[in-house]
Amino acid sequence: MCPDPCRAAALFNLAKVKFFTYQSLSKPDDFVESISRYREALELRDSGHQDRPMTLLHLFQALLYHYGTVGDEASTVGELRKLVEELKDICPEDTHEYRAADLVLQTYERFRLRDSDDSAELERLISQLDLAAQEPPDDYFDRPIRFNNLGLALQRRFQLSCKLSHLDQAIGWLEKATLAIPNNRPDKPNYLSNLGNAILVRFQLQHAVPLTKQL
Protein backbone atom coordinates (compact mmCIF):
# COMPACT_ATOMS: atom_id res chain seq x y z
CA MET A 1 0.00 0.00 0.00
CA CYS A 2 1.22 3.49 -0.78
CA PRO A 3 2.19 5.33 2.44
CA ASP A 4 0.35 8.49 3.47
CA PRO A 5 3.07 10.89 2.20
CA CYS A 6 2.78 9.33 -1.23
CA ARG A 7 -1.02 9.45 -1.11
CA ALA A 8 -0.97 13.10 0.01
CA ALA A 9 1.30 14.03 -2.89
CA ALA A 10 -0.94 12.19 -5.36
CA LEU A 11 -4.04 13.94 -4.01
CA PHE A 12 -2.31 17.32 -4.12
CA ASN A 13 -1.18 16.84 -7.72
CA LEU A 14 -4.65 15.67 -8.78
CA ALA A 15 -6.15 18.74 -7.10
CA LYS A 16 -3.82 21.02 -9.07
CA VAL A 17 -4.78 19.35 -12.35
CA LYS A 18 -8.50 19.63 -11.59
CA PHE A 19 -8.12 23.29 -10.62
CA PHE A 20 -6.24 23.98 -13.85
CA THR A 21 -9.04 22.41 -15.90
CA TYR A 22 -11.64 24.34 -13.90
CA GLN A 23 -9.86 27.59 -14.77
CA SER A 24 -9.69 26.56 -18.42
CA LEU A 25 -13.15 25.04 -18.91
CA SER A 26 -15.21 26.44 -16.00
CA LYS A 27 -16.75 23.06 -15.20
CA PRO A 28 -18.16 23.08 -11.64
CA ASP A 29 -17.40 19.38 -11.14
CA ASP A 30 -13.68 20.07 -11.64
CA PHE A 31 -13.77 22.74 -8.95
CA VAL A 32 -15.61 20.49 -6.50
CA GLU A 33 -13.13 17.66 -7.04
CA SER A 34 -10.14 20.00 -6.80
CA ILE A 35 -11.28 21.38 -3.44
CA SER A 36 -12.11 17.90 -2.16
CA ARG A 37 -8.65 16.57 -3.07
CA TYR A 38 -6.88 19.59 -1.56
CA ARG A 39 -8.78 19.07 1.69
CA GLU A 40 -7.89 15.37 1.76
CA ALA A 41 -4.22 16.18 1.19
CA LEU A 42 -4.36 18.78 3.97
CA GLU A 43 -5.75 16.21 6.41
CA LEU A 44 -2.81 13.92 5.65
CA ARG A 45 -0.33 16.77 6.06
CA ASP A 46 -1.13 17.61 9.65
CA SER A 47 0.32 20.32 11.89
CA GLY A 48 4.11 20.44 11.62
CA HIS A 49 4.28 18.75 8.21
CA GLN A 50 6.71 20.57 5.92
CA ASP A 51 4.22 20.64 3.04
CA ARG A 52 1.21 21.85 5.04
CA PRO A 53 1.84 25.58 4.30
CA MET A 54 2.03 24.90 0.56
CA THR A 55 -1.18 22.85 0.70
CA LEU A 56 -2.96 25.56 2.69
CA LEU A 57 -1.87 28.14 0.13
CA HIS A 58 -3.05 26.19 -2.91
CA LEU A 59 -6.41 25.43 -1.28
CA PHE A 60 -6.76 29.13 -0.45
CA GLN A 61 -5.91 30.05 -4.04
CA ALA A 62 -8.55 27.69 -5.46
CA LEU A 63 -11.26 28.90 -3.08
CA LEU A 64 -10.34 32.53 -3.74
CA TYR A 65 -10.55 32.06 -7.52
CA HIS A 66 -13.99 30.54 -7.10
CA TYR A 67 -15.05 33.36 -4.76
CA GLY A 68 -13.94 35.90 -7.34
CA THR A 69 -15.97 34.10 -10.00
CA VAL A 70 -19.25 33.38 -8.22
CA GLY A 71 -19.29 36.07 -5.52
CA ASP A 72 -19.97 36.01 -1.81
CA GLU A 73 -20.65 32.62 -0.25
CA ALA A 74 -20.66 32.55 3.54
CA SER A 75 -19.06 29.11 3.78
CA THR A 76 -16.28 30.06 1.36
CA VAL A 77 -15.51 33.32 3.15
CA GLY A 78 -15.31 31.53 6.50
CA GLU A 79 -12.94 28.91 5.17
CA LEU A 80 -10.77 31.53 3.46
CA ARG A 81 -10.29 33.42 6.70
CA LYS A 82 -9.52 30.24 8.64
CA LEU A 83 -6.93 29.10 6.09
CA VAL A 84 -5.08 32.41 5.91
CA GLU A 85 -5.03 32.78 9.69
CA GLU A 86 -3.37 29.38 10.06
CA LEU A 87 -0.98 30.06 7.19
CA LYS A 88 0.22 33.35 8.65
CA ASP A 89 0.43 31.80 12.10
CA ILE A 90 2.73 28.93 11.11
CA CYS A 91 4.92 30.69 8.52
CA PRO A 92 7.78 33.08 9.36
CA GLU A 93 7.28 36.59 7.95
CA ASP A 94 10.26 36.35 5.60
CA THR A 95 8.94 33.27 3.74
CA HIS A 96 7.29 33.10 0.33
CA GLU A 97 4.24 31.49 1.93
CA TYR A 98 3.70 34.35 4.36
CA ARG A 99 4.05 36.99 1.64
CA ALA A 100 1.72 35.00 -0.59
CA ALA A 101 -0.83 34.83 2.24
CA ASP A 102 -0.72 38.63 2.43
CA LEU A 103 -1.26 38.88 -1.31
CA VAL A 104 -4.20 36.49 -1.47
CA LEU A 105 -5.75 38.34 1.46
CA GLN A 106 -5.39 41.58 -0.51
CA THR A 107 -6.99 39.85 -3.49
CA TYR A 108 -9.89 38.81 -1.28
CA GLU A 109 -10.28 42.42 -0.09
CA ARG A 110 -10.27 43.62 -3.69
CA PHE A 111 -13.06 41.16 -4.53
CA ARG A 112 -14.99 42.27 -1.45
CA LEU A 113 -14.78 45.97 -2.38
CA ARG A 114 -15.52 45.67 -6.07
CA ASP A 115 -19.13 46.78 -5.53
CA SER A 116 -18.54 48.88 -2.42
CA ASP A 117 -19.06 52.65 -2.25
CA ASP A 118 -16.68 53.04 0.72
CA SER A 119 -14.03 55.25 -0.90
CA ALA A 120 -11.92 55.54 2.27
CA GLU A 121 -11.61 51.77 2.59
CA LEU A 122 -10.88 51.51 -1.11
CA GLU A 123 -8.07 54.08 -0.85
CA ARG A 124 -6.48 52.11 2.00
CA LEU A 125 -6.57 48.98 -0.14
CA ILE A 126 -5.09 50.83 -3.14
CA SER A 127 -2.16 51.95 -0.97
CA GLN A 128 -1.53 48.33 0.06
CA LEU A 129 -1.80 47.06 -3.50
CA ASP A 130 0.53 49.77 -4.76
CA LEU A 131 3.20 48.61 -2.31
CA ALA A 132 2.61 44.98 -3.31
CA ALA A 133 3.00 45.88 -7.00
CA GLN A 134 6.48 47.24 -6.29
CA GLU A 135 7.69 44.01 -4.65
CA PRO A 136 9.71 41.44 -6.61
CA PRO A 137 7.88 38.28 -7.73
CA ASP A 138 7.82 35.27 -5.43
CA ASP A 139 7.39 31.55 -5.97
CA TYR A 140 3.61 31.51 -5.63
CA PHE A 141 2.03 34.79 -6.68
CA ASP A 142 3.86 36.74 -9.34
CA ARG A 143 3.65 40.23 -10.74
CA PRO A 144 0.63 39.73 -13.04
CA ILE A 145 -1.60 39.14 -10.02
CA ARG A 146 -0.15 42.14 -8.18
CA PHE A 147 -0.57 44.40 -11.22
CA ASN A 148 -4.07 43.09 -11.92
CA ASN A 149 -5.21 43.67 -8.35
CA LEU A 150 -4.00 47.26 -8.41
CA GLY A 151 -5.47 47.93 -11.84
CA LEU A 152 -8.91 46.64 -10.87
CA ALA A 153 -8.91 48.56 -7.59
CA LEU A 154 -8.02 51.74 -9.50
CA GLN A 155 -10.79 50.91 -11.94
CA ARG A 156 -13.24 50.79 -9.04
CA ARG A 157 -11.93 54.18 -7.89
CA PHE A 158 -12.67 55.57 -11.35
CA GLN A 159 -16.23 54.24 -11.12
CA LEU A 160 -16.69 56.21 -7.92
CA SER A 161 -14.88 59.39 -9.00
CA CYS A 162 -15.66 59.47 -12.76
CA LYS A 163 -12.20 61.00 -13.29
CA LEU A 164 -10.60 59.94 -16.56
CA SER A 165 -7.13 60.15 -14.99
CA HIS A 166 -8.12 57.37 -12.60
CA LEU A 167 -9.20 55.21 -15.52
CA ASP A 168 -5.90 55.92 -17.30
CA GLN A 169 -4.02 54.73 -14.20
CA ALA A 170 -6.10 51.56 -14.07
CA ILE A 171 -5.46 50.81 -17.75
CA GLY A 172 -1.73 51.31 -17.26
CA TRP A 173 -1.56 48.63 -14.57
CA LEU A 174 -3.91 46.28 -16.41
CA GLU A 175 -1.66 46.55 -19.47
CA LYS A 176 1.34 45.64 -17.32
CA ALA A 177 -0.54 42.63 -15.97
CA THR A 178 -1.48 41.44 -19.45
CA LEU A 179 2.08 41.78 -20.72
CA ALA A 180 3.52 40.01 -17.69
CA ILE A 181 1.28 36.95 -17.65
CA PRO A 182 2.48 33.99 -19.77
CA ASN A 183 0.34 32.97 -22.73
CA ASN A 184 -0.05 29.43 -21.38
CA ARG A 185 -1.76 30.52 -18.17
CA PRO A 186 -5.42 29.40 -18.17
CA ASP A 187 -6.57 32.71 -16.67
CA LYS A 188 -4.90 34.92 -19.30
CA PRO A 189 -8.26 35.52 -21.06
CA ASN A 190 -9.53 37.07 -17.82
CA TYR A 191 -6.63 39.55 -17.85
CA LEU A 192 -7.27 40.42 -21.48
CA SER A 193 -10.97 40.88 -20.74
CA ASN A 194 -10.23 43.22 -17.84
CA LEU A 195 -7.98 45.35 -20.01
CA GLY A 196 -10.36 45.32 -22.97
CA ASN A 197 -13.32 46.41 -20.86
CA ALA A 198 -11.38 49.32 -19.38
CA ILE A 199 -10.16 50.47 -22.80
CA LEU A 200 -13.71 50.25 -24.15
CA VAL A 201 -15.01 52.51 -21.38
CA ARG A 202 -12.27 55.05 -22.08
CA PHE A 203 -13.09 55.01 -25.80
CA GLN A 204 -16.78 55.55 -25.06
CA LEU A 205 -16.00 58.47 -22.76
CA GLN A 206 -13.59 60.11 -25.19
CA HIS A 207 -16.01 59.81 -28.11
CA ALA A 208 -19.20 60.61 -26.20
CA VAL A 209 -20.58 57.11 -26.76
CA PRO A 210 -23.14 55.93 -24.16
CA LEU A 211 -21.59 53.47 -21.73
CA THR A 212 -23.00 50.06 -22.56
CA LYS A 213 -20.94 47.83 -20.31
CA GLN A 214 -20.45 48.09 -16.56
CA LEU A 215 -16.94 47.08 -15.54
Backbone bond lengths (Angstrom), bond angles and torsions (degrees), N, CA, C in turn:
res aa  C-N    CA-C-N  psi(-1)  N-CA   C-N-CA  omega(-1)  CA-C   N-CA-C  phi
1 M - - - 1.472 - - 1.516 109.07 -
2 C 1.309 116.52 142.84 1.456 121.42 179.90 1.526 109.12 -71.65
3 P 1.333 119.15 128.29 1.459 121.08 179.64 1.519 111.47 -64.61
4 D 1.349 115.69 161.95 1.455 121.45 -177.25 1.528 114.03 -54.38
5 P 1.351 120.41 -42.53 1.464 118.87 178.35 1.524 112.92 -57.88
6 C 1.328 115.39 -38.52 1.460 119.72 178.40 1.523 110.24 -68.98
7 R 1.321 117.15 -40.81 1.465 120.96 179.35 1.530 110.08 -65.47
8 A 1.327 116.89 -41.77 1.466 120.57 179.64 1.523 110.97 -61.15
9 A 1.326 116.17 -42.12 1.467 120.20 179.36 1.519 111.00 -64.62
10 A 1.343 116.36 -40.82 1.465 120.39 179.64 1.530 110.96 -64.82
11 L 1.330 116.44 -41.96 1.461 120.70 178.47 1.531 110.88 -64.46
12 F 1.323 115.66 -42.43 1.465 120.97 -179.56 1.524 110.57 -62.92
13 N 1.324 117.03 -44.77 1.464 120.58 179.77 1.530 111.74 -65.55
14 L 1.345 116.31 -39.82 1.461 120.11 177.50 1.529 110.13 -63.39
15 A 1.332 115.92 -40.44 1.466 120.26 179.20 1.524 110.58 -61.23
16 K 1.325 117.41 -41.55 1.469 120.66 179.53 1.528 110.84 -63.64
17 V 1.323 116.57 -41.72 1.463 120.30 179.63 1.529 110.39 -63.67
18 K 1.334 116.33 -44.69 1.463 120.06 -179.11 1.528 111.47 -66.05
19 F 1.328 116.41 -35.11 1.466 118.98 178.03 1.529 110.25 -68.97
20 F 1.319 116.38 -38.77 1.465 120.87 177.64 1.528 110.43 -60.64
21 T 1.336 116.68 -44.34 1.465 119.19 -179.61 1.530 110.98 -69.94
22 Y 1.333 117.00 -32.35 1.463 119.41 175.79 1.529 110.76 -63.51
23 Q 1.336 116.46 -42.63 1.462 120.03 177.36 1.530 111.12 -62.47
24 S 1.324 115.64 -37.88 1.465 120.08 -175.92 1.519 112.73 -78.31
25 L 1.343 117.22 -40.89 1.459 121.20 -170.80 1.521 114.29 -113.36
26 S 1.334 116.81 -10.68 1.474 122.36 178.39 1.519 113.01 57.62
27 K 1.329 116.81 38.27 1.461 120.54 177.03 1.530 109.33 -91.09
28 P 1.324 118.59 119.28 1.470 121.13 -177.36 1.523 113.80 -55.33
29 D 1.329 117.34 -35.76 1.465 119.96 -178.80 1.528 111.50 -61.61
30 D 1.335 116.99 -35.38 1.461 120.22 178.34 1.524 110.85 -66.30
31 F 1.325 116.72 -38.79 1.460 119.80 177.40 1.525 110.91 -64.72
32 V 1.320 116.66 -46.85 1.467 120.96 -178.86 1.522 110.53 -59.38
33 E 1.339 116.95 -43.90 1.462 119.11 179.93 1.519 111.22 -69.00
34 S 1.323 117.84 -38.88 1.459 120.64 178.70 1.527 110.72 -59.17
35 I 1.320 117.35 -48.97 1.465 121.13 -179.57 1.524 110.78 -63.22
36 S 1.322 116.67 -41.27 1.461 120.83 179.93 1.523 111.02 -60.94
37 R 1.343 116.51 -44.00 1.470 120.33 -178.07 1.530 111.02 -70.36
38 Y 1.325 117.42 -37.81 1.470 119.93 176.18 1.527 110.34 -61.41
39 R 1.317 116.67 -42.20 1.467 119.96 -179.35 1.525 111.31 -65.93
40 E 1.334 116.65 -38.97 1.466 119.97 177.54 1.521 110.42 -63.88
41 A 1.328 116.62 -43.99 1.466 120.39 178.77 1.529 110.62 -61.97
42 L 1.331 116.23 -38.32 1.462 120.37 -179.49 1.520 111.02 -65.40
43 E 1.327 116.94 -37.61 1.463 120.13 178.08 1.527 111.39 -63.54
44 L 1.325 116.44 -35.69 1.464 120.34 179.77 1.530 111.71 -76.97
45 R 1.313 117.04 -25.20 1.464 121.51 177.81 1.522 108.11 -101.28
46 D 1.320 115.55 79.22 1.455 120.40 -172.27 1.520 111.95 -75.96
47 S 1.312 116.39 -176.13 1.462 122.41 -176.59 1.524 111.10 -54.08
48 G 1.320 117.00 130.02 1.456 122.01 -179.08 1.514 113.82 95.50
49 H 1.324 118.50 -13.61 1.461 121.06 178.91 1.523 109.25 -69.75
50 Q 1.334 116.55 137.47 1.462 120.58 -174.72 1.531 113.36 -64.08
51 D 1.326 117.04 -25.05 1.460 120.33 -178.52 1.528 113.53 -98.04
52 R 1.330 117.58 3.23 1.464 118.93 179.98 1.543 111.99 -64.42
53 P 1.345 119.45 -44.06 1.476 118.16 178.56 1.527 113.06 -57.84
54 M 1.333 117.43 -42.36 1.452 120.72 179.65 1.531 110.89 -63.84
55 T 1.335 116.55 -39.63 1.458 120.52 179.69 1.522 110.98 -67.52
56 L 1.332 116.22 -42.61 1.466 120.59 175.64 1.519 110.67 -56.85
57 L 1.328 115.85 -44.18 1.460 120.89 -175.87 1.523 111.75 -65.79
58 H 1.327 117.01 -43.39 1.466 119.70 -179.56 1.529 111.34 -68.78
59 L 1.324 117.59 -37.12 1.461 120.11 176.07 1.529 109.57 -64.39
60 F 1.327 116.66 -42.52 1.466 120.99 177.29 1.523 109.89 -59.73
61 Q 1.321 116.97 -45.01 1.464 120.97 -178.31 1.529 110.96 -60.30
62 A 1.333 116.75 -43.89 1.464 120.46 -178.77 1.527 111.05 -65.33
63 L 1.333 116.54 -45.19 1.459 120.13 178.99 1.529 111.19 -64.20
64 L 1.327 116.49 -38.53 1.458 120.40 -179.06 1.527 111.02 -66.76
65 Y 1.328 117.00 -40.74 1.463 120.70 177.91 1.530 109.56 -60.72
66 H 1.320 115.74 -43.30 1.463 119.80 179.39 1.526 110.36 -65.32
67 Y 1.323 117.19 -42.02 1.464 121.35 178.52 1.527 110.28 -60.04
68 G 1.328 116.48 -42.13 1.449 119.80 178.66 1.507 113.16 -66.36
69 T 1.329 117.01 -24.70 1.463 121.57 -178.58 1.521 112.74 -85.99
70 V 1.342 116.55 -44.33 1.465 119.85 -173.07 1.519 113.47 -102.95
71 G 1.339 118.27 -13.84 1.449 120.67 178.90 1.516 112.82 96.60
72 D 1.315 114.58 -165.18 1.460 122.69 -171.46 1.520 111.91 -69.91
73 E 1.333 115.57 121.49 1.456 122.52 171.69 1.524 106.68 -130.61
74 A 1.315 116.80 121.87 1.462 120.98 -172.73 1.527 112.31 -54.92
75 S 1.323 116.75 -42.37 1.465 119.74 -178.02 1.523 111.22 -66.30
76 T 1.334 116.60 -39.08 1.463 120.41 179.30 1.512 110.97 -66.37
77 V 1.336 117.31 -44.67 1.459 120.99 -179.43 1.519 110.49 -61.29
78 G 1.328 117.41 -42.93 1.456 120.77 178.93 1.515 112.36 -61.81
79 E 1.310 117.11 -42.80 1.459 120.47 179.63 1.517 111.17 -68.43
80 L 1.334 117.67 -38.93 1.459 120.90 177.61 1.517 110.91 -58.02
81 R 1.304 117.13 -47.92 1.463 120.67 -179.16 1.530 111.41 -63.32
82 K 1.309 116.97 -40.98 1.463 120.92 179.94 1.532 111.08 -64.09
83 L 1.331 116.55 -42.77 1.460 120.83 -179.14 1.520 111.88 -64.74
84 V 1.338 117.04 -45.55 1.456 119.36 -176.67 1.524 111.24 -70.59
85 E 1.321 117.45 -33.21 1.459 120.03 176.72 1.519 110.72 -62.93
86 E 1.334 117.05 -44.14 1.465 119.35 178.23 1.521 110.88 -66.26
87 L 1.328 116.37 -41.93 1.460 120.32 -177.50 1.526 111.12 -60.90
88 K 1.325 116.71 -45.48 1.456 119.99 -179.08 1.521 111.52 -72.48
89 D 1.329 116.47 -24.14 1.462 120.26 179.63 1.522 112.10 -75.16
90 I 1.337 117.46 -34.35 1.466 120.08 -173.83 1.524 113.07 -98.12
91 C 1.340 117.87 -10.69 1.466 119.98 -176.84 1.530 111.36 -105.96
92 P 1.323 118.34 132.92 1.466 120.51 174.02 1.528 110.67 -60.94
93 E 1.337 116.90 151.94 1.457 121.40 -173.77 1.525 113.56 -65.28
94 D 1.320 117.35 -22.67 1.468 119.45 -176.61 1.527 112.55 -92.57
95 T 1.330 117.98 13.34 1.472 120.40 -178.52 1.523 110.59 -96.18
96 H 1.341 114.81 158.77 1.459 120.71 176.04 1.529 110.12 -60.34
97 E 1.330 116.42 -39.76 1.458 119.64 -176.75 1.528 111.80 -62.75
98 Y 1.317 116.42 -41.44 1.463 119.88 -179.74 1.524 110.75 -65.64
99 R 1.336 116.13 -44.82 1.464 119.48 179.32 1.528 110.83 -64.94
100 A 1.327 116.23 -37.17 1.460 119.69 177.72 1.524 110.82 -66.41
101 A 1.331 117.01 -36.48 1.464 120.30 177.09 1.524 110.27 -61.58
102 D 1.329 116.51 -41.42 1.464 120.29 176.31 1.521 110.79 -60.18
103 L 1.323 116.07 -42.51 1.461 120.07 -176.20 1.526 111.76 -69.01
104 V 1.323 117.47 -42.46 1.463 118.32 179.32 1.525 110.58 -68.24
105 L 1.334 116.96 -30.49 1.454 119.83 176.13 1.529 109.98 -66.76
106 Q 1.334 116.47 -39.32 1.465 120.46 175.97 1.532 110.63 -64.66
107 T 1.330 115.87 -37.82 1.466 119.62 177.53 1.523 110.41 -63.80
108 Y 1.328 116.10 -41.46 1.463 120.01 176.62 1.523 110.45 -60.17
109 E 1.347 117.31 -44.09 1.459 120.46 179.66 1.527 111.42 -63.53
110 R 1.325 116.11 -35.97 1.465 119.50 177.91 1.536 110.60 -65.51
111 F 1.331 116.62 -41.96 1.460 119.93 175.06 1.533 110.65 -60.48
112 R 1.327 115.60 -43.51 1.463 120.49 -175.95 1.530 111.84 -64.12
113 L 1.329 116.95 -33.64 1.459 121.17 -175.27 1.528 113.74 -94.61
114 R 1.315 117.72 3.26 1.459 118.15 -173.06 1.524 112.91 -66.03
115 D 1.329 118.05 -21.62 1.464 121.28 176.77 1.527 111.97 -115.81
116 S 1.327 116.48 9.95 1.463 120.32 -176.36 1.528 111.17 -84.09
117 D 1.326 115.90 150.14 1.465 121.80 175.52 1.523 111.59 -103.04
118 D 1.334 117.28 9.16 1.466 121.76 -179.32 1.523 109.07 -81.00
119 S 1.344 116.71 92.86 1.463 120.59 -175.11 1.519 112.40 -68.69
120 A 1.339 117.91 -32.51 1.464 120.33 -179.94 1.523 110.90 -66.07
121 E 1.325 116.39 -43.19 1.467 120.73 178.34 1.524 110.14 -66.35
122 L 1.320 115.95 -38.33 1.459 120.14 178.42 1.526 110.77 -63.84
123 E 1.318 118.10 -41.72 1.464 121.22 179.60 1.530 111.33 -63.61
124 R 1.324 116.75 -37.63 1.472 119.79 176.98 1.525 110.26 -63.59
125 L 1.334 116.05 -41.70 1.464 119.31 178.81 1.527 110.67 -65.87
126 I 1.323 117.92 -41.31 1.463 121.14 179.59 1.522 110.52 -59.70
127 S 1.324 117.40 -39.99 1.472 120.68 177.97 1.525 110.55 -61.75
128 Q 1.332 117.07 -42.25 1.465 120.81 178.40 1.525 111.05 -65.03
129 L 1.326 116.23 -43.70 1.456 120.05 -177.98 1.525 111.82 -68.85
130 D 1.323 116.73 -32.22 1.456 120.19 176.86 1.529 110.43 -64.37
131 L 1.314 116.87 -42.11 1.470 120.41 176.50 1.525 110.75 -64.21
132 A 1.325 116.67 -41.95 1.471 120.97 -179.91 1.529 110.92 -63.42
133 A 1.340 116.57 -35.58 1.467 120.28 -178.78 1.518 112.11 -68.49
134 Q 1.331 116.91 -21.21 1.465 120.48 179.93 1.535 112.28 -85.50
135 E 1.328 116.99 -14.32 1.464 120.67 -176.60 1.534 110.62 -75.03
136 P 1.332 116.79 151.99 1.466 119.45 175.83 1.518 110.11 -68.37
137 P 1.339 117.50 157.55 1.473 120.25 179.29 1.520 111.37 -65.60
138 D 1.328 116.20 153.75 1.463 120.30 175.73 1.526 109.08 -120.30
139 D 1.319 115.74 -173.01 1.461 119.75 -172.07 1.525 113.22 -75.80
140 Y 1.318 118.02 -15.12 1.457 119.67 -172.55 1.524 113.05 -114.85
141 F 1.324 116.96 -46.43 1.458 120.37 -176.96 1.519 108.25 -125.68
142 D 1.314 116.45 112.45 1.449 120.31 -171.00 1.519 111.18 -96.86
143 R 1.334 114.71 -173.15 1.453 120.27 -172.87 1.524 115.23 -60.61
144 P 1.336 120.34 -37.04 1.468 117.92 179.18 1.523 113.36 -52.43
145 I 1.330 117.04 -42.26 1.458 119.89 -179.21 1.522 110.40 -67.05
146 R 1.335 116.63 -41.82 1.463 120.27 178.42 1.524 110.69 -61.39
147 F 1.333 116.13 -47.58 1.464 120.78 -178.78 1.529 110.88 -64.07
148 N 1.330 116.07 -42.12 1.460 120.95 -178.43 1.524 111.10 -64.22
149 N 1.327 116.48 -43.32 1.461 120.09 177.94 1.519 111.18 -57.71
150 L 1.328 116.32 -47.73 1.457 120.07 -178.58 1.522 110.90 -65.25
151 G 1.337 116.63 -43.45 1.456 119.84 -179.86 1.517 112.31 -60.22
152 L 1.329 117.59 -42.93 1.463 120.48 -178.68 1.526 112.23 -71.95
153 A 1.328 116.96 -33.31 1.464 119.42 175.33 1.529 110.31 -66.63
154 L 1.338 116.70 -41.33 1.464 120.37 176.74 1.530 111.22 -65.55
155 Q 1.310 115.81 -33.71 1.462 120.81 176.14 1.530 110.39 -63.17
156 R 1.334 116.70 -41.04 1.455 120.18 177.04 1.529 110.30 -65.15
157 R 1.338 117.12 -37.00 1.464 119.80 177.00 1.524 110.69 -62.72
158 F 1.332 117.16 -39.86 1.455 120.25 176.23 1.525 111.26 -60.59
159 Q 1.331 116.55 -41.04 1.466 119.77 -179.99 1.520 111.61 -60.66
160 L 1.334 116.48 -32.17 1.453 120.26 179.96 1.527 112.23 -83.43
161 S 1.337 116.79 -34.40 1.468 120.78 -174.84 1.523 113.72 -94.45
162 C 1.347 116.44 -27.46 1.475 122.87 -175.01 1.525 111.92 61.93
163 K 1.329 117.50 24.59 1.464 121.60 177.55 1.525 109.07 -93.63
164 L 1.328 116.88 125.38 1.451 120.90 -177.17 1.525 111.40 -62.95
165 S 1.321 117.85 -31.20 1.470 120.58 178.75 1.521 111.33 -61.61
166 H 1.327 116.61 -34.21 1.466 120.12 177.56 1.524 110.65 -68.60
167 L 1.308 116.72 -37.37 1.462 120.20 176.46 1.527 110.64 -66.96
168 D 1.317 117.16 -40.28 1.468 120.81 177.75 1.530 110.87 -59.92
169 Q 1.340 116.46 -41.31 1.468 120.13 177.97 1.523 110.46 -63.15
170 A 1.324 116.19 -42.92 1.465 119.97 179.77 1.524 110.70 -61.23
171 I 1.327 116.76 -45.80 1.462 120.63 -178.86 1.521 110.63 -62.59
172 G 1.324 117.30 -38.00 1.464 120.04 178.61 1.516 112.33 -58.67
173 W 1.333 116.85 -44.56 1.467 119.64 -179.97 1.524 111.86 -74.22
174 L 1.324 117.34 -34.73 1.467 119.30 177.54 1.528 111.16 -67.06
175 E 1.331 117.03 -33.90 1.468 120.56 174.49 1.523 110.62 -64.17
176 K 1.336 116.45 -42.86 1.465 119.99 178.37 1.527 110.78 -61.36
177 A 1.324 116.18 -40.73 1.464 120.08 179.44 1.516 111.13 -63.11
178 T 1.328 116.46 -43.51 1.465 121.12 -178.19 1.519 111.45 -66.47
179 L 1.315 116.98 -37.61 1.465 120.55 178.67 1.522 111.86 -71.93
180 A 1.330 116.17 -29.64 1.467 119.66 -174.93 1.519 113.53 -83.65
181 I 1.327 117.43 -24.63 1.466 119.26 -174.76 1.531 110.22 -81.93
182 P 1.327 118.06 132.43 1.471 120.67 179.67 1.524 112.22 -62.69
183 N 1.316 115.87 150.64 1.465 120.73 -179.26 1.515 113.09 -65.42
184 N 1.336 117.72 -23.79 1.464 119.80 -176.76 1.526 113.13 -87.94
185 R 1.312 118.25 3.40 1.460 120.30 177.66 1.523 109.56 -76.35
186 P 1.343 118.26 132.08 1.463 120.08 -176.37 1.520 114.01 -65.76
187 D 1.339 117.31 -20.52 1.460 119.57 -179.52 1.522 113.26 -96.25
188 K 1.346 118.09 8.90 1.463 119.27 178.60 1.526 112.37 -58.81
189 P 1.347 120.31 -39.89 1.466 118.98 177.48 1.528 113.36 -55.78
190 N 1.337 117.34 -32.50 1.461 119.88 178.29 1.528 110.70 -64.84
191 Y 1.339 116.16 -40.00 1.465 120.74 178.97 1.531 110.09 -65.20
192 L 1.315 115.79 -43.99 1.466 119.93 179.01 1.524 110.97 -63.16
193 S 1.331 116.17 -38.79 1.466 120.48 179.19 1.522 111.25 -65.19
194 N 1.340 116.24 -42.48 1.466 119.82 177.83 1.523 111.17 -58.57
195 L 1.323 115.69 -47.33 1.458 120.52 -179.80 1.527 110.87 -64.81
196 G 1.321 116.91 -46.02 1.458 120.59 -178.69 1.522 112.53 -60.70
197 N 1.329 117.18 -41.11 1.462 120.56 179.17 1.525 111.61 -63.37
198 A 1.336 115.54 -41.85 1.470 119.37 -179.61 1.525 111.05 -66.33
199 I 1.319 116.80 -41.68 1.467 120.55 178.70 1.529 110.67 -64.96
200 L 1.325 116.82 -37.81 1.461 120.50 178.41 1.529 110.95 -62.06
201 V 1.325 116.34 -43.84 1.464 119.45 179.29 1.530 110.59 -62.27
202 R 1.330 116.44 -42.16 1.466 118.73 178.87 1.528 111.09 -62.75
203 F 1.328 116.72 -42.07 1.466 120.24 178.24 1.527 110.79 -60.30
204 Q 1.336 115.78 -43.92 1.465 119.63 -179.08 1.526 111.41 -63.90
205 L 1.322 116.46 -38.11 1.462 120.10 178.82 1.522 111.49 -68.51
206 Q 1.323 116.25 -43.29 1.457 120.55 -176.85 1.524 112.55 -69.52
207 H 1.328 116.69 -26.28 1.463 120.33 -177.26 1.528 112.56 -111.85
208 A 1.328 115.40 17.36 1.461 121.76 176.44 1.528 112.24 54.20
209 V 1.333 115.42 39.59 1.461 121.15 176.33 1.529 107.79 -94.99
210 P 1.330 119.39 133.55 1.469 120.64 178.79 1.517 111.31 -56.09
211 L 1.317 116.38 135.20 1.472 120.61 178.62 1.521 108.93 -67.61
212 T 1.328 114.81 124.03 1.477 119.25 -176.68 1.509 112.31 -112.01
213 K 1.332 116.97 -6.80 1.466 118.78 -177.09 1.519 108.79 -136.84
214 Q 1.334 115.62 125.05 1.453 120.82 176.45 1.514 109.03 -84.92
215 L 1.322 117.27 127.86 1.465 120.36 -178.40 1.505 111.09 -67.54
